[in-house]
Amino acid sequence: LEDVGIGSVRQQVVNLVREALATTVPDVEDIEPQVAVCGNPKNGDYQCNNAMGIWSKIKGKNTSFKNPNAIGQALAGSLPRSSLTDSVSVAGPGFVNIKLSDRWIEKKLHQLLSHGVGEWAPALSYKRVVVDFSSPNIAKEMHVGHLRSTIIGDSLCRMLEYCGVEVLRRNHVGDWGTQFGMLIEYLFEEFPNWEEIGDQAVGDLQDFYKKAKIKFDVDAAFKEKAQKAVVLLQGGNPQYRAAWAKICDVSRKSFDQVYKRLKVTLEEKGESAYNEYIPGVVEELKGKGLVEDSEGAKVIKVSGQTIPLILVKSDGGFNYASTDMTAMWYRLNEEKAEVMVYVTDVGQSQHFDMVFKAAKRAGWLPEDESQLPRARHVGFGLVLGADGKRFRTRSTEVVRLVDLLDEAKDRSKQGLVERGREGEWSAEELEEAAEALGYGAIKYADLKNNRLTNYTFNFDQMLDIRGNTAVYLLYAHARICSIIRKSEKNVEELKKTGQMKLQHPSERALGLQLIRFGEFVEDAASDLLPNVLCEYLYTLSGMFTDFYTNCKVVGSEEETSRLLLCEATAVIMRECFKLLGIEPLYRL
Ligand code: ARG
């Protein structure tokens, strides 16, 4: 296999265009290659749009070019010779259209089959990223908002990891704050033997929280005790520390259940972890002259906001913002993050806007957001119920995440039983498939929408085998695997000896979509939009259907080539599933 290069296909085209720019207009500064997919596939596969921009820079100056089209012609003429290109043409005001060669597409697909998808990973401009996601609050419910954060955050981590980025997956749990005073005192009162009791005895922590809160609101003596408890805890009193740790531990175990089911890994570094650094950070910010007094509080003013960021409360205590400023300081200085990503609902946009602006004022982040280090808030919309309101269930006001996962799995299992899989498969296989379908459905239903929009939680829709669902896609993948099995050919052998030949237009279209995998990941990862990858996968699946409708595979003359194309499709579908956090199924 001759070297067909690495990175995304678009990056490979960009490299050619960069060379052409350097030879065509060596004296024009600051021109970045502008490469896009051809608007009209008849013209080619990619187009370079630089000619018009260059023209506006050089027209009227002493130049040999008469118009933008002439620049386009010159660029086309100086594109380095490469096995990548089949033909180059210039259209309209200077668009340079590039058609990839079929042979090159075939070679790229062979590269995938023999070396794996790693060679296609796009190069990003940063190497170390903190992704702050999931981040539920101790003793409070982990609600659907946290589920969204967990699913979206995990997928973004997976994409960045695929691109070779070192990702610090951070669970910024709310494990600090004044609510712990009442929780600890309530623990002491209700469970005098709290040190010995098991976690189950504390029971449902949400319920525990509610009861503690009620007592706090009605019982003045308890309230006073709780307030003193906060001081004792923050002062490091061992008994209060131990009680705090106990409460955190109970919560942590219930969060971990959800992560385990969803196969999400995270490293907890909760709010408490930054506490010891807050005074130092406040001093640093004061030293920079950023901190002002406002009604007893210490604040930082930021542009475009009517309220300032409150760094120290009027009672001298620290809050959510103090912790986030400090966590950012820590991530930049101790963890050497180049990019920091925060995945929360859009309701927190204002908070992060203020934190980021304060960090710019402090000189921690550059004003120019194209430079590193960089902070990005990945906001997402609400999950709605059938009534169009915030998602809740009838019995309880909050939806328990484990119940949602259970229901998705149960319904999927039911579907498999109806299809007669119960007798055919082992109980274990049935269980595994039900989980892959059920959890995959929940994840995909969340990821496929632009994260900023609200979406309606609907089991029937997300578990539908037709339509843009994980279930449909998992079936599509399993069908491809069964085509390969039916051929009774050894694919591993075919990969070594077989030859791929793209002949039918639908074969070429499928092949092209496959090799473009890397650039979709590139877009999804740089814009932090998992739905971009979902759309890619759904389109890919449609293209496979076109191919399979038009081209006979098993028993045809082109069987070997077409089986390889099937295999390449299955490989890429599995890669997409992996980046979306979905388990593939090989038969269904
Ligand atoms: N615990 C917060 C919540 O439940 C989310 C924390 C997000 N991360 C952060 N660094 N503020 O709303």
Boltz pocket constraint, residues with backbone or C-beta under 6 A from the ligand:
constraints:
  - pocket:
      binder: B
      contacts: [[A, 132], [A, 134], [A, 135], [A, 136], [A, 137], [A, 172], [A, 173], [A, 174], [A, 320], [A, 324], [A, 327], [A, 342], [A, 343], [A, 344]]
      max_distance: 6.0
